[in-house]
């Protein structure tokens, strides 16, 4: 079963990046089938519930190699930052006039 090593994106609910600095190792979910009695999704593979956190990318890769876990590393995409100052709201070069 293939494991995925990645750094999660920051949560949209908060402005901080508290849990977005650690690296995660997650297994791919196995075959999912509806459970007969209640109709819930169920699987016989419990590895899909495993989620390990590491401080760095190298630690996660070393763990996977030590335990002979086939893995795939997904590099994080850095957000494009547009740095603006408050005075840009009133600049003459604005395409549209500032108003409330």
Secondary structure, 3 states (H helix, E strand, C coil): CCEEEEECCCCCCCCCCHHHCCEEEEECCCCCEECCCCCCEECCCHHHHCEEEECCHHHHHHHHHHCCCCEEEECCCCCCCCCCCHHHHHCCCCCCCCCC
